């Protein structure tokens, strides 16, 4: 990666105070709503309580929204001719993709951390400190999957609608990832093949160990990891291919 380009892009994104506020406020408000709607903090769920279960879901959603939107904003750069400028530099497509992922991770950390702090302040509880740490780290670093997804959407649409399409479709993936409403039966079996399912399961693994709150199904760790790795690899290949194709046209 080019360190100068990384620094410039990161500073540019962090200067957008309105968007950073949105990345913080959205998952926090959703946690406050869902965390109180689905039971009291005393309800035991796995190694923790209901509020921690909801908090981990909203941390994952907040991190993925931030990562997706920041990466999808690359569509605006392409519209403004920035892609043509980059094509004249030594920055290769894999390096471009990696840079965007790092920038998206920096922003997604803000959303995940905000929800975690509010969760701790409102009484979310687990049996050990390491569960807090692991949950945050997996929610944060695992959101790189959706930074890649945002890049794919950005380079496919190449228009102002890219950010809206990426963010709206993420709601669908979040539903199939068990983030909003716990799934069961046939819907849960279908959901296991979607991008958010493995990520959400890994975020909750330290609390739930793959168990579901609505069914007897247990997702083994290897299945959740395989889901994340497979989708990340697919999105990385698509994003790199789309960037190469775009440069060739320019």
C-alpha positions as CSV (number, residue, x, y, z in Angstrom):
1,X,0.0,0.0,0.0
2,X,1.0,3.6,-0.5
3,X,1.3,5.2,2.9
4,X,0.7,8.7,1.6
5,X,-2.5,7.8,-0.2
6,X,-3.6,5.8,2.9
7,X,-3.0,8.8,5.2
8,X,-4.8,11.3,2.8
9,X,-7.8,9.1,2.4
10,X,-8.1,8.3,6.1
11,X,-7.9,12.0,7.1
12,X,-10.5,12.9,4.4
13,X,-12.9,10.4,5.7
14,X,-12.5,11.3,9.4
15,X,-13.1,15.0,8.5
16,X,-16.6,14.2,7.5
17,X,-18.1,14.9,11.0
18,X,-21.7,14.4,9.9
19,X,-21.1,10.9,8.6
20,X,-18.9,9.8,11.6
21,X,-21.8,11.0,13.8
22,X,-24.1,8.8,11.8
23,X,-21.8,5.8,12.1
24,X,-21.8,6.3,15.9
25,X,-25.5,7.2,16.4
26,X,-27.2,4.5,14.3
27,X,-25.9,1.4,16.1
28,X,-26.1,3.0,19.5
29,X,-29.8,4.0,19.1
30,X,-30.6,0.6,17.7
31,X,-28.9,-1.0,20.7
32,X,-30.9,1.2,23.1
33,X,-34.1,0.2,21.4
34,X,-33.6,-3.5,20.9
35,X,-31.6,-4.0,24.1
36,X,-34.6,-2.9,26.2
37,X,-37.2,-4.5,24.0
38,X,-36.0,-8.1,24.1
39,X,-35.8,-8.6,27.9
40,X,-34.1,-7.3,31.0
41,X,-30.4,-7.5,31.5
42,X,-30.9,-10.2,34.1
43,X,-32.0,-12.7,31.4
44,X,-29.1,-15.2,31.1
45,X,-28.0,-15.9,27.5
46,X,-24.8,-18.1,27.1
47,X,-22.0,-16.5,29.0
48,X,-23.8,-13.2,29.4
49,X,-27.2,-11.6,29.4
50,X,-29.7,-10.3,26.8
51,X,-28.3,-6.8,26.6
52,X,-24.8,-8.1,25.8
53,X,-26.4,-10.4,23.1
54,X,-28.1,-7.4,21.5
55,X,-25.1,-5.2,22.0
56,X,-22.8,-7.6,20.1
57,X,-25.3,-7.7,17.3
58,X,-25.5,-3.9,17.0
59,X,-21.7,-3.6,17.3
60,X,-21.4,-5.9,14.3
61,X,-24.0,-4.0,12.4
62,X,-22.5,-0.6,13.2
63,X,-19.0,-1.8,12.1
64,X,-20.3,-3.4,8.9
65,X,-22.3,-0.3,8.0
66,X,-19.3,2.0,8.5
67,X,-17.0,-0.3,6.5
68,X,-19.5,-0.8,3.7
69,X,-20.4,2.9,3.3
70,X,-16.8,4.1,3.4
71,X,-15.7,1.6,0.8
72,X,-18.8,2.3,-1.4
73,X,-17.9,6.0,-1.4
74,X,-15.1,5.0,-3.8
75,X,-17.9,5.2,-6.4
76,X,-17.9,9.0,-6.0
77,X,-14.1,9.1,-6.5
78,X,-14.5,7.2,-9.8
79,X,-17.2,9.6,-10.9
80,X,-15.0,12.6,-10.2
81,X,-12.1,11.1,-12.3
82,X,-10.0,10.0,-9.3
83,X,-9.8,6.5,-10.7
84,X,-8.2,7.9,-13.9
85,X,-5.6,9.7,-11.8
86,X,-4.8,6.5,-9.8
87,X,-4.4,4.6,-13.0
88,X,-1.4,6.8,-13.9
89,X,0.3,5.9,-10.6
90,X,2.2,2.7,-9.5
91,X,-0.7,1.9,-7.2
92,X,-1.9,-1.5,-8.3
93,X,-5.5,-2.8,-8.0
94,X,-4.7,-5.2,-5.0
95,X,-3.0,-2.3,-3.2
96,X,-6.0,0.0,-3.9
97,X,-8.4,-2.6,-2.5
98,X,-6.2,-3.1,0.6
99,X,-5.9,0.7,1.2
100,X,-9.7,1.1,1.1
101,X,-10.2,-1.8,3.5
102,X,-7.8,-0.3,6.0
103,X,-9.5,3.1,5.8
104,X,-12.9,1.4,6.2
105,X,-11.7,-0.5,9.3
106,X,-10.5,2.7,10.9
107,X,-14.0,4.1,10.6
108,X,-15.8,0.9,11.5
109,X,-13.9,0.8,14.8
110,X,-15.6,4.0,15.8
111,X,-19.1,2.4,15.5
112,X,-18.2,-0.8,17.2
113,X,-16.5,0.9,20.1
114,X,-19.4,3.4,20.6
115,X,-21.8,0.5,21.0
116,X,-19.5,-1.4,23.3
117,X,-19.0,1.6,25.6
118,X,-22.7,2.3,25.8
119,X,-23.4,-1.4,26.4
120,X,-21.0,-1.3,29.4
121,X,-22.6,1.9,30.7
122,X,-26.1,0.5,30.5
123,X,-25.4,-2.8,32.3
124,X,-24.7,-5.3,29.6
125,X,-22.9,-8.2,31.4
126,X,-20.8,-11.3,30.6
127,X,-18.9,-13.7,32.8
128,X,-15.4,-12.5,31.9
129,X,-13.5,-9.5,30.6
130,X,-12.0,-11.4,27.7
131,X,-15.5,-11.9,26.2
132,X,-15.8,-8.1,25.9
133,X,-12.4,-7.8,24.2
134,X,-12.9,-10.7,21.8
135,X,-16.4,-9.6,20.8
136,X,-15.2,-6.1,20.0
137,X,-12.1,-7.2,18.1
138,X,-14.1,-9.7,16.0
139,X,-16.8,-7.2,15.2
140,X,-14.2,-4.6,14.2
141,X,-11.7,-6.7,12.2
142,X,-14.4,-9.0,10.8
143,X,-16.1,-6.0,9.2
144,X,-13.3,-5.9,6.6
145,X,-15.5,-8.4,4.7
146,X,-18.1,-5.7,4.2
147,X,-15.4,-3.2,3.2
148,X,-14.7,-5.5,0.3
149,X,-18.4,-5.8,-0.4
150,X,-18.7,-2.0,-0.5
151,X,-15.9,-1.9,-3.0
152,X,-17.6,-4.4,-5.3
153,X,-20.9,-2.5,-5.2
154,X,-19.1,0.8,-5.8
155,X,-17.2,-0.4,-8.9
156,X,-20.3,-2.2,-10.3
157,X,-22.7,0.8,-10.1
158,X,-20.2,3.6,-10.5
159,X,-22.8,6.2,-9.6
160,X,-24.2,8.1,-6.7
161,X,-26.6,5.3,-6.0
162,X,-23.7,3.0,-5.0
163,X,-23.7,4.0,-1.3
164,X,-27.5,3.7,-1.0
165,X,-27.5,0.3,-2.7
166,X,-24.7,-1.0,-0.5
167,X,-26.3,0.3,2.8
168,X,-29.8,-0.9,1.9
169,X,-28.7,-4.4,0.9
170,X,-26.7,-4.6,4.1
171,X,-30.1,-4.5,6.0
172,X,-31.1,-7.7,4.1
173,X,-27.8,-9.4,5.0
174,X,-28.2,-8.3,8.6
175,X,-31.6,-9.9,8.8
176,X,-30.2,-13.2,7.5
177,X,-27.3,-12.8,9.9
178,X,-29.5,-13.1,13.0
179,X,-28.7,-9.5,14.0
180,X,-32.2,-8.1,14.2
181,X,-34.5,-11.1,14.8
182,X,-33.3,-14.6,15.9
183,X,-34.0,-17.0,13.0
184,X,-35.1,-20.6,13.1
185,X,-36.2,-23.4,10.8
186,X,-35.9,-23.2,7.1
187,X,-35.1,-19.5,7.1
188,X,-32.1,-20.2,9.4
189,X,-30.9,-23.0,7.1
190,X,-31.0,-20.6,4.1
191,X,-29.3,-17.8,6.1
192,X,-26.2,-20.0,6.8
193,X,-25.2,-19.4,3.2
194,X,-25.3,-15.6,3.3
195,X,-22.4,-13.1,4.0
196,X,-23.5,-11.8,7.4
197,X,-24.2,-15.2,9.0
198,X,-20.7,-16.3,9.6
199,X,-19.5,-12.9,10.7
200,X,-22.4,-12.5,13.2
201,X,-21.8,-16.0,14.5
202,X,-18.1,-15.3,15.1
203,X,-18.9,-12.0,16.9
204,X,-21.2,-13.9,19.2
205,X,-19.0,-17.0,19.6
206,X,-17.3,-16.0,22.8
207,X,-20.8,-15.6,24.4
208,X,-22.8,-18.3,22.6
209,X,-20.3,-20.9,21.3
210,X,-22.5,-21.3,18.2
211,X,-25.7,-21.9,20.1
212,X,-29.0,-20.3,19.0
213,X,-31.5,-18.7,21.2
214,X,-34.5,-19.9,19.2
215,X,-33.5,-23.5,18.1
216,X,-31.4,-26.4,19.1
217,X,-29.1,-25.9,16.2
218,X,-25.4,-25.4,17.0
219,X,-23.1,-23.8,14.4
220,X,-19.5,-25.3,14.6
221,X,-16.7,-22.7,14.7
222,X,-15.2,-24.1,11.5
223,X,-18.5,-23.5,9.6
224,X,-18.6,-19.9,10.7
225,X,-15.0,-19.3,9.8
226,X,-15.4,-21.0,6.4
227,X,-18.4,-18.8,5.7
228,X,-16.5,-15.6,6.4
229,X,-13.3,-16.7,4.6
230,X,-15.3,-17.8,1.5
231,X,-17.2,-14.6,1.2
232,X,-14.2,-12.4,1.9
233,X,-12.2,-14.2,-0.8
234,X,-15.1,-13.9,-3.3
235,X,-15.5,-10.2,-2.6
236,X,-11.7,-9.6,-2.8
237,X,-11.4,-11.2,-6.2
238,X,-14.5,-9.4,-7.5
239,X,-13.2,-6.0,-6.2
240,X,-9.7,-6.5,-7.7
241,X,-11.2,-7.7,-11.0
242,X,-13.6,-4.7,-11.2
243,X,-10.8,-2.3,-10.4
244,X,-8.6,-3.7,-13.2
245,X,-11.5,-3.6,-15.6
246,X,-12.2,0.0,-14.8
247,X,-8.6,1.0,-15.2
248,X,-8.4,-0.7,-18.6
249,X,-11.4,1.3,-19.8
250,X,-9.8,4.5,-18.6
